[in-house]
Amino acid sequence: MSSIEKLKEKFYSKPTRNDITTDEIKKLAKYYECIVRAGGNHQLTVFNPKTGDKVPLPQHDKELRPAYIRELQELFGDEGSKR
C-alpha cells in the first residue's frame, strides 16, 4: 500500500481522528488537486478550484480538530465510501 493510500485511510477513518497534522493535509490537498494558501485571518486556507469551495484552517495547533477534518472530507469528496 502506498503512503498516500495509508494517509487516505487514516484521514477517512471512523470515528474521525484528531491526530492528523497540517503537513498531512497539505499532502492530501496536493493529491486531490486543491490549493493551500497561507495568510489572512487563518494561517492556511484549502481551496478546491473545481468547486470553488474553501476551508480555512487555524494554525494554533499542529494537529487539526475533528470538525476541520470533516469539513476537509467534504471538500475533497466522499472518498471514504469508495474503499
Biopython code that builds the backbone (N, CA, C, O; Angstrom):
import numpy as np
from Bio.PDB.StructureBuilder import StructureBuilder

atoms = [
    (1, "MET", "N", (0.853, -1.171, 0.000)),
    (1, "MET", "CA", (0.000, 0.000, 0.000)),
    (1, "MET", "C", (0.904, 1.241, 0.000)),
    (1, "MET", "O", (1.858, 1.322, 0.774)),
    (2, "SER", "N", (0.597, 2.189, -0.863)),
    (2, "SER", "CA", (1.416, 3.395, -0.963)),
    (2, "SER", "C", (1.181, 4.312, 0.245)),
    (2, "SER", "O", (0.207, 4.152, 0.981)),
    (3, "SER", "N", (2.072, 5.253, 0.427)),
    (3, "SER", "CA", (1.956, 6.169, 1.570)),
    (3, "SER", "C", (0.709, 7.051, 1.464)),
    (3, "SER", "O", (0.102, 7.385, 2.482)),
    (4, "ILE", "N", (0.323, 7.430, 0.244)),
    (4, "ILE", "CA", (-0.880, 8.258, 0.098)),
    (4, "ILE", "C", (-2.118, 7.428, 0.415)),
    (4, "ILE", "O", (-3.080, 7.954, 0.975)),
    (5, "GLU", "N", (-2.114, 6.147, 0.072)),
    (5, "GLU", "CA", (-3.245, 5.272, 0.401)),
    (5, "GLU", "C", (-3.381, 5.119, 1.915)),
    (5, "GLU", "O", (-4.491, 5.131, 2.446)),
    (6, "LYS", "N", (-2.258, 4.976, 2.604)),
    (6, "LYS", "CA", (-2.284, 4.880, 4.065)),
    (6, "LYS", "C", (-2.797, 6.179, 4.682)),
    (6, "LYS", "O", (-3.560, 6.162, 5.647)),
    (7, "LEU", "N", (-2.367, 7.302, 4.112)),
    (7, "LEU", "CA", (-2.808, 8.597, 4.612)),
    (7, "LEU", "C", (-4.305, 8.801, 4.372)),
    (7, "LEU", "O", (-5.005, 9.328, 5.236)),
    (8, "LYS", "N", (-4.794, 8.389, 3.214)),
    (8, "LYS", "CA", (-6.232, 8.480, 2.927)),
    (8, "LYS", "C", (-7.030, 7.602, 3.887)),
    (8, "LYS", "O", (-8.094, 8.001, 4.360)),
    (9, "GLU", "N", (-6.515, 6.410, 4.174)),
    (9, "GLU", "CA", (-7.194, 5.515, 5.108)),
    (9, "GLU", "C", (-7.283, 6.143, 6.500)),
    (9, "GLU", "O", (-8.315, 6.057, 7.165)),
    (10, "LYS", "N", (-6.200, 6.770, 6.926)),
    (10, "LYS", "CA", (-6.183, 7.467, 8.221)),
    (10, "LYS", "C", (-7.157, 8.643, 8.205)),
    (10, "LYS", "O", (-7.898, 8.852, 9.166)),
    (11, "PHE", "N", (-7.156, 9.406, 7.121)),
    (11, "PHE", "CA", (-7.970, 10.608, 7.003)),
    (11, "PHE", "C", (-9.461, 10.293, 7.014)),
    (11, "PHE", "O", (-10.241, 11.015, 7.635)),
    (12, "TYR", "N", (-9.865, 9.219, 6.332)),
    (12, "TYR", "CA", (-11.279, 8.875, 6.223)),
    (12, "TYR", "C", (-11.744, 7.859, 7.262)),
    (12, "TYR", "O", (-12.879, 7.389, 7.186)),
    (13, "SER", "N", (-10.897, 7.508, 8.230)),
    (13, "SER", "CA", (-11.288, 6.502, 9.220)),
    (13, "SER", "C", (-12.407, 7.026, 10.118)),
    (13, "SER", "O", (-12.540, 8.228, 10.347)),
    (14, "LYS", "N", (-13.206, 6.083, 10.617)),
    (14, "LYS", "CA", (-14.291, 6.399, 11.547)),
    (14, "LYS", "C", (-13.949, 5.791, 12.881)),
    (14, "LYS", "O", (-13.499, 4.646, 12.893)),
    (15, "PRO", "N", (-14.119, 6.438, 13.984)),
    (15, "PRO", "CA", (-14.515, 7.838, 14.134)),
    (15, "PRO", "C", (-13.414, 8.771, 13.630)),
    (15, "PRO", "O", (-12.262, 8.364, 13.478)),
    (16, "THR", "N", (-13.779, 10.004, 13.378)),
    (16, "THR", "CA", (-12.844, 10.991, 12.858)),
    (16, "THR", "C", (-11.680, 11.157, 13.822)),
    (16, "THR", "O", (-11.869, 11.348, 15.023)),
    (17, "ARG", "N", (-10.486, 11.080, 13.280)),
    (17, "ARG", "CA", (-9.279, 11.137, 14.112)),
    (17, "ARG", "C", (-8.934, 12.573, 14.479)),
    (17, "ARG", "O", (-9.341, 13.522, 13.810)),
    (18, "ASN", "N", (-8.176, 12.706, 15.556)),
    (18, "ASN", "CA", (-7.741, 14.034, 15.981)),
    (18, "ASN", "C", (-6.222, 14.155, 15.964)),
    (18, "ASN", "O", (-5.671, 15.056, 16.595)),
    (19, "ASP", "N", (-5.538, 13.262, 15.253)),
    (19, "ASP", "CA", (-4.085, 13.317, 15.188)),
    (19, "ASP", "C", (-3.557, 13.563, 13.776)),
    (19, "ASP", "O", (-2.423, 13.203, 13.460)),
    (20, "ILE", "N", (-4.373, 14.169, 12.941)),
    (20, "ILE", "CA", (-3.954, 14.485, 11.575)),
    (20, "ILE", "C", (-3.319, 15.873, 11.574)),
    (20, "ILE", "O", (-3.908, 16.838, 12.061)),
    (21, "THR", "N", (-2.125, 15.960, 11.027)),
    (21, "THR", "CA", (-1.367, 17.209, 11.066)),
    (21, "THR", "C", (-1.619, 18.049, 9.813)),
    (21, "THR", "O", (-2.148, 17.566, 8.812)),
    (22, "THR", "N", (-1.229, 19.305, 9.899)),
    (22, "THR", "CA", (-1.372, 20.191, 8.744)),
    (22, "THR", "C", (-0.460, 19.752, 7.601)),
    (22, "THR", "O", (-0.802, 19.960, 6.437)),
    (23, "ASP", "N", (0.680, 19.156, 7.901)),
    (23, "ASP", "CA", (1.558, 18.649, 6.843)),
    (23, "ASP", "C", (0.870, 17.527, 6.066)),
    (23, "ASP", "O", (0.996, 17.450, 4.844)),
    (24, "GLU", "N", (0.147, 16.664, 6.766)),
    (24, "GLU", "CA", (-0.591, 15.598, 6.098)),
    (24, "GLU", "C", (-1.719, 16.168, 5.245)),
    (24, "GLU", "O", (-2.008, 15.655, 4.164)),
    (25, "ILE", "N", (-2.352, 17.225, 5.732)),
    (25, "ILE", "CA", (-3.411, 17.881, 4.960)),
    (25, "ILE", "C", (-2.837, 18.471, 3.674)),
    (25, "ILE", "O", (-3.474, 18.396, 2.623)),
    (26, "LYS", "N", (-1.656, 19.049, 3.745)),
    (26, "LYS", "CA", (-1.022, 19.608, 2.546)),
    (26, "LYS", "C", (-0.771, 18.522, 1.510)),
    (26, "LYS", "O", (-0.970, 18.751, 0.317)),
    (27, "LYS", "N", (-0.330, 17.325, 1.954)),
    (27, "LYS", "CA", (-0.104, 16.214, 1.030)),
    (27, "LYS", "C", (-1.414, 15.761, 0.388)),
    (27, "LYS", "O", (-1.469, 15.518, -0.817)),
    (28, "LEU", "N", (-2.467, 15.649, 1.197)),
    (28, "LEU", "CA", (-3.771, 15.247, 0.664)),
    (28, "LEU", "C", (-4.324, 16.293, -0.297)),
    (28, "LEU", "O", (-4.898, 15.946, -1.329)),
    (29, "ALA", "N", (-4.154, 17.569, 0.035)),
    (29, "ALA", "CA", (-4.642, 18.639, -0.841)),
    (29, "ALA", "C", (-3.961, 18.567, -2.203)),
    (29, "ALA", "O", (-4.606, 18.743, -3.236)),
    (30, "LYS", "N", (-2.668, 18.310, -2.201)),
    (30, "LYS", "CA", (-1.940, 18.171, -3.469)),
    (30, "LYS", "C", (-2.469, 16.973, -4.254)),
    (30, "LYS", "O", (-2.647, 17.054, -5.469)),
    (31, "TYR", "N", (-2.720, 15.866, -3.563)),
    (31, "TYR", "CA", (-3.247, 14.657, -4.205)),
    (31, "TYR", "C", (-4.611, 14.923, -4.840)),
    (31, "TYR", "O", (-4.873, 14.467, -5.953)),
    (32, "TYR", "N", (-5.478, 15.652, -4.145)),
    (32, "TYR", "CA", (-6.816, 15.954, -4.646)),
    (32, "TYR", "C", (-6.855, 17.213, -5.511)),
    (32, "TYR", "O", (-7.936, 17.709, -5.831)),
    (33, "GLU", "N", (-5.691, 17.730, -5.892)),
    (33, "GLU", "CA", (-5.552, 18.888, -6.772)),
    (33, "GLU", "C", (-6.190, 20.137, -6.187)),
    (33, "GLU", "O", (-6.798, 20.929, -6.907)),
    (34, "CYS", "N", (-6.051, 20.308, -4.885)),
    (34, "CYS", "CA", (-6.515, 21.510, -4.201)),
    (34, "CYS", "C", (-5.318, 22.412, -3.925)),
    (34, "CYS", "O", (-4.169, 21.971, -3.950)),
    (35, "ILE", "N", (-5.607, 23.660, -3.667)),
    (35, "ILE", "CA", (-4.565, 24.660, -3.432)),
    (35, "ILE", "C", (-4.564, 25.024, -1.954)),
    (35, "ILE", "O", (-5.621, 25.229, -1.357)),
    (36, "VAL", "N", (-3.375, 25.103, -1.366)),
    (36, "VAL", "CA", (-3.233, 25.525, 0.023)),
    (36, "VAL", "C", (-2.621, 26.916, 0.007)),
    (36, "VAL", "O", (-1.519, 27.117, -0.504)),
    (37, "ARG", "N", (-3.343, 27.868, 0.568)),
    (37, "ARG", "CA", (-2.870, 29.253, 0.618)),
    (37, "ARG", "C", (-2.558, 29.623, 2.060)),
    (37, "ARG", "O", (-3.250, 29.191, 2.982)),
    (38, "ALA", "N", (-1.525, 30.416, 2.250)),
    (38, "ALA", "CA", (-1.162, 30.901, 3.578)),
    (38, "ALA", "C", (-1.526, 32.373, 3.696)),
    (38, "ALA", "O", (-1.515, 33.111, 2.710)),
    (39, "GLY", "N", (-1.853, 32.793, 4.935)),
    (39, "GLY", "CA", (-2.134, 34.188, 5.185)),
    (39, "GLY", "C", (-3.575, 34.450, 5.556)),
    (39, "GLY", "O", (-4.380, 33.521, 5.631)),
    (40, "GLY", "N", (-3.907, 35.703, 5.788)),
    (40, "GLY", "CA", (-5.255, 36.088, 6.169)),
    (40, "GLY", "C", (-5.502, 35.887, 7.651)),
    (40, "GLY", "O", (-4.564, 35.774, 8.439)),
    (41, "ASN", "N", (-6.780, 35.843, 8.025)),
    (41, "ASN", "CA", (-7.130, 35.647, 9.434)),
    (41, "ASN", "C", (-6.710, 34.276, 9.920)),
    (41, "ASN", "O", (-6.317, 34.120, 11.075)),
    (42, "HIS", "N", (-6.788, 33.290, 9.059)),
    (42, "HIS", "CA", (-6.321, 31.952, 9.364)),
    (42, "HIS", "C", (-4.992, 31.768, 8.652)),
    (42, "HIS", "O", (-4.730, 32.402, 7.629)),
    (43, "GLN", "N", (-4.172, 30.912, 9.190)),
    (43, "GLN", "CA", (-2.867, 30.723, 8.581)),
    (43, "GLN", "C", (-2.934, 29.955, 7.265)),
    (43, "GLN", "O", (-2.148, 30.221, 6.356)),
    (44, "LEU", "N", (-3.863, 29.005, 7.151)),
    (44, "LEU", "CA", (-3.991, 28.219, 5.927)),
    (44, "LEU", "C", (-5.431, 28.221, 5.443)),
    (44, "LEU", "O", (-6.369, 28.244, 6.241)),
    (45, "THR", "N", (-5.594, 28.198, 4.133)),
    (45, "THR", "CA", (-6.896, 28.004, 3.520)),
    (45, "THR", "C", (-6.713, 26.956, 2.433)),
    (45, "THR", "O", (-5.842, 27.095, 1.574)),
    (46, "VAL", "N", (-7.528, 25.912, 2.466)),
    (46, "VAL", "CA", (-7.501, 24.881, 1.435)),
    (46, "VAL", "C", (-8.626, 25.202, 0.466)),
    (46, "VAL", "O", (-9.786, 25.315, 0.863)),
    (47, "PHE", "N", (-8.278, 25.348, -0.815)),
    (47, "PHE", "CA", (-9.197, 25.784, -1.850)),
    (47, "PHE", "C", (-9.316, 24.708, -2.922)),
    (47, "PHE", "O", (-8.306, 24.208, -3.418)),
    (48, "ASN", "N", (-10.550, 24.349, -3.282)),
    (48, "ASN", "CA", (-10.800, 23.391, -4.350)),
    (48, "ASN", "C", (-11.190, 24.177, -5.604)),
    (48, "ASN", "O", (-12.303, 24.699, -5.670)),
    (49, "PRO", "N", (-10.307, 24.275, -6.596)),
    (49, "PRO", "CA", (-10.616, 25.077, -7.784)),
    (49, "PRO", "C", (-11.736, 24.490, -8.639)),
    (49, "PRO", "O", (-12.360, 25.215, -9.413)),
    (50, "LYS", "N", (-11.998, 23.201, -8.514)),
    (50, "LYS", "CA", (-13.069, 22.573, -9.306)),
    (50, "LYS", "C", (-14.446, 23.031, -8.843)),
    (50, "LYS", "O", (-15.335, 23.268, -9.661)),
    (51, "THR", "N", (-14.621, 23.157, -7.517)),
    (51, "THR", "CA", (-15.930, 23.523, -6.967)),
    (51, "THR", "C", (-15.990, 24.974, -6.495)),
    (51, "THR", "O", (-17.074, 25.540, -6.357)),
    (52, "GLY", "N", (-14.830, 25.573, -6.249)),
    (52, "GLY", "CA", (-14.790, 26.930, -5.726)),
    (52, "GLY", "C", (-14.940, 26.999, -4.213)),
    (52, "GLY", "O", (-14.966, 28.089, -3.643)),
    (53, "ASP", "N", (-15.040, 25.845, -3.558)),
    (53, "ASP", "CA", (-15.181, 25.804, -2.098)),
    (53, "ASP", "C", (-13.827, 25.958, -1.421)),
    (53, "ASP", "O", (-12.783, 25.637, -1.989)),
    (54, "LYS", "N", (-13.873, 26.462, -0.181)),
    (54, "LYS", "CA", (-12.632, 26.603, 0.581)),
    (54, "LYS", "C", (-12.902, 26.321, 2.051)),
    (54, "LYS", "O", (-14.019, 26.492, 2.540)),
    (55, "VAL", "N", (-11.847, 25.883, 2.750)),
    (55, "VAL", "CA", (-11.921, 25.596, 4.184)),
    (55, "VAL", "C", (-10.751, 26.310, 4.851)),
    (55, "VAL", "O", (-9.595, 25.985, 4.580)),
    (56, "PRO", "N", (-11.038, 27.285, 5.725)),
    (56, "PRO", "CA", (-9.961, 27.938, 6.474)),
    (56, "PRO", "C", (-9.542, 27.058, 7.648)),
    (56, "PRO", "O", (-10.387, 26.466, 8.321)),
    (57, "LEU", "N", (-8.247, 26.975, 7.887)),
    (57, "LEU", "CA", (-7.715, 26.148, 8.962)),
    (57, "LEU", "C", (-6.900, 26.993, 9.937)),
    (57, "LEU", "O", (-6.006, 27.724, 9.512)),
    (58, "PRO", "N", (-7.186, 26.909, 11.220)),
    (58, "PRO", "CA", (-6.377, 27.632, 12.198)),
    (58, "PRO", "C", (-5.016, 26.955, 12.361)),
    (58, "PRO", "O", (-4.876, 25.757, 12.116)),
    (59, "GLN", "N", (-4.037, 27.719, 12.768)),
    (59, "GLN", "CA", (-2.691, 27.183, 12.903)),
    (59, "GLN", "C", (-2.159, 27.242, 14.325)),
    (59, "GLN", "O", (-0.944, 27.211, 14.520)),
    (60, "HIS", "N", (-3.039, 27.328, 15.332)),
    (60, "HIS", "CA", (-2.504, 27.422, 16.682)),
    (60, "HIS", "C", (-2.044, 26.078, 17.211)),
    (60, "HIS", "O", (-1.267, 26.034, 18.165)),
    (61, "ASP", "N", (-2.496, 24.984, 16.625)),
    (61, "ASP", "CA", (-2.039, 23.653, 16.996)),
    (61, "ASP", "C", (-1.490, 22.953, 15.758)),
    (61, "ASP", "O", (-1.895, 23.251, 14.635)),
    (62, "LYS", "N", (-0.577, 22.031, 15.971)),
    (62, "LYS", "CA", (-0.018, 21.263, 14.856)),
    (62, "LYS", "C", (-1.054, 20.291, 14.293)),
    (62, "LYS", "O", (-1.087, 20.040, 13.089)),
    (63, "GLU", "N", (-1.904, 19.743, 15.177)),
    (63, "GLU", "CA", (-2.919, 18.784, 14.757)),
    (63, "GLU", "C", (-4.277, 19.468, 14.662)),
    (63, "GLU", "O", (-4.580, 20.389, 15.421)),
    (64, "LEU", "N", (-5.086, 19.004, 13.720)),
    (64, "LEU", "CA", (-6.392, 19.616, 13.482)),
    (64, "LEU", "C", (-7.482, 18.929, 14.288)),
    (64, "LEU", "O", (-7.407, 17.732, 14.566)),
    (65, "ARG", "N", (-8.480, 19.690, 14.653)),
    (65, "ARG", "CA", (-9.635, 19.150, 15.369)),
    (65, "ARG", "C", (-10.513, 18.374, 14.393)),
    (65, "ARG", "O", (-10.510, 18.656, 13.195)),
    (66, "PRO", "N", (-11.274, 17.385, 14.909)),
    (66, "PRO", "CA", (-12.133, 16.576, 14.039)),
    (66, "PRO", "C", (-13.133, 17.391, 13.206)),
    (66, "PRO", "O", (-13.469, 16.986, 12.093)),
    (67, "ALA", "N", (-13.604, 18.503, 13.710)),
    (67, "ALA", "CA", (-14.551, 19.323, 12.943)),
    (67, "ALA", "C", (-13.923, 19.814, 11.634)),
    (67, "ALA", "O", (-14.589, 19.835, 10.599)),
    (68, "TYR", "N", (-12.654, 20.206, 11.676)),
    (68, "TYR", "CA", (-11.965, 20.650, 10.459)),
    (68, "TYR", "C", (-11.715, 19.473, 9.522)),
    (68, "TYR", "O", (-11.775, 19.627, 8.302)),
    (69, "ILE", "N", (-11.437, 18.304, 10.086)),
    (69, "ILE", "CA", (-11.223, 17.110, 9.270)),
    (69, "ILE", "C", (-12.495, 16.781, 8.491)),
    (69, "ILE", "O", (-12.430, 16.460, 7.304)),
    (70, "ARG", "N", (-13.644, 16.858, 9.150)),
    (70, "ARG", "CA", (-14.914, 16.568, 8.472)),
    (70, "ARG", "C", (-15.180, 17.567, 7.341)),
    (70, "ARG", "O", (-15.672, 17.188, 6.278)),
    (71, "GLU", "N", (-14.856, 18.837, 7.571)),
    (71, "GLU", "CA", (-15.030, 19.846, 6.515)),
    (71, "GLU", "C", (-14.124, 19.539, 5.325)),
    (71, "GLU", "O", (-14.533, 19.677, 4.173)),
    (72, "LEU", "N", (-12.898, 19.125, 5.610)),
    (72, "LEU", "CA", (-11.967, 18.791, 4.537)),
    (72, "LEU", "C", (-12.404, 17.533, 3.797)),
    (72, "LEU", "O", (-12.205, 17.435, 2.586)),
    (73, "GLN", "N", (-12.990, 16.579, 4.493)),
    (73, "GLN", "CA", (-13.513, 15.380, 3.837)),
    (73, "GLN", "C", (-14.578, 15.762, 2.819)),
    (73, "GLN", "O", (-14.609, 15.213, 1.717)),
    (74, "GLU", "N", (-15.447, 16.693, 3.177)),
    (74, "GLU", "CA", (-16.466, 17.170, 2.242)),
    (74, "GLU", "C", (-15.832, 17.916, 1.071)),
    (74, "GLU", "O", (-16.273, 17.771, -0.069)),
    (75, "LEU", "N", (-14.811, 18.705, 1.343)),
    (75, "LEU", "CA", (-14.126, 19.465, 0.302)),
    (75, "LEU", "C", (-13.444, 18.537, -0.698)),
    (75, "LEU", "O", (-13.534, 18.756, -1.906)),
    (76, "PHE", "N", (-12.764, 17.505, -0.206)),
    (76, "PHE", "CA", (-12.048, 16.578, -1.077)),
    (76, "PHE", "C", (-12.990, 15.619, -1.795)),
    (76, "PHE", "O", (-12.666, 15.129, -2.877)),
    (77, "GLY", "N", (-14.148, 15.348, -1.207)),
    (77, "GLY", "CA", (-15.098, 14.400, -1.795)),
    (77, "GLY", "C", (-15.282, 13.223, -0.858)),
    (77, "GLY", "O", (-14.479, 12.995, 0.047)),
    (78, "ASP", "N", (-16.341, 12.487, -1.088)),
    (78, "ASP", "CA", (-16.669, 11.363, -0.211)),
    (78, "ASP", "C", (-15.892, 10.129, -0.620)),
    (78, "ASP", "O", (-16.469, 9.137, -1.064)),
    (79, "GLU", "N", (-14.612, 10.194, -0.471)),
    (79, "GLU", "CA", (-13.713, 9.095, -0.832)),
    (79, "GLU", "C", (-13.848, 7.926, 0.135)),
    (79, "GLU", "O", (-13.522, 6.792, -0.218)),
    (80, "GLY", "N", (-14.319, 8.184, 1.338)),
    (80, "GLY", "CA", (-14.424, 7.138, 2.343)),
    (80, "GLY", "C", (-15.396, 6.041, 1.976)),
    (80, "GLY", "O", (-15.195, 4.893, 2.371)),
    (81, "SER", "N", (-16.435, 6.352, 1.241)),
    (81, "SER", "CA", (-17.417, 5.340, 0.871)),
    (81, "SER", "C", (-16.949, 4.486, -0.313)),
    (81, "SER", "O", (-17.570, 3.468, -0.619)),
    (82, "LYS", "N", (-15.868, 4.885, -0.978)),
    (82, "LYS", "CA", (-15.388, 4.168, -2.152)),
    (82, "LYS", "C", (-14.396, 3.063, -1.784)),
    (82, "LYS", "O", (-14.015, 2.274, -2.649)),
    (83, "ARG", "N", (-13.973, 2.993, -0.532)),
    (83, "ARG", "CA", (-12.992, 1.993, -0.136)),
    (83, "ARG", "C", (-13.615, 0.643, -0.019)),
    (83, "ARG", "O", (-12.931, -0.326, 0.308)),
]
sb = StructureBuilder()
sb.init_structure("model")
sb.init_model(0)
sb.init_chain("A")
sb.init_seg("    ")
for serial, (resi, resn, name, xyz) in enumerate(atoms, 1):
    if name == "N":
        sb.init_residue(resn, " ", resi, " ")
    sb.init_atom(name, np.array(xyz, "f"), 0.0, 1.0, " ", f" {name:<3s}", serial, name[0])
structure = sb.get_structure()
